[in-house]
Amino acid sequence: MLFALTALLLTACSGSDTYRGDWKATDSKGVQLDITFEAKNFILKYKDGKIRDFNYSQNSVKTENFVETYGIKLDDGRRYDIHFPIASDESMGFIIDGGGKIMYTISRDEYKTRDDIYRLD
């Protein structure tokens, strides 16, 4: 019990190594951008040069059938999930808003769409 509580407190402070680093992202309209997750903030870098920086804390980790979802909370109270839908593959996934809408498709190597991740070939 003490171990579980300690693990929870440690993960609540900073982001997981699973999603830290650089990502290629595509929003629901097909706009491509880069996202960099650091321990307590992430940066959105748009192709037009615009940069947005957000502070966050990780507030949950869920694993079901090796599918992982990390919950984050921004300083302004908004909540998002970083979801890796393919079991044991953390190289691509989604950033989902509090209402369940996919905000961004993310990949370590290339810009992908939702259909790229879910196709069967």
Protein Blocks (a to p, Z undefined) as FASTA:
>chain_A
ZZmmmmmmmmmmpccfklgccdddddfkopacdddddfkbccdddfkopacddddddfbd
cdeehiacdddddfkopacddddfbghiakbccdddfkopafbdcdfkbccdfklmmpmZ
Z
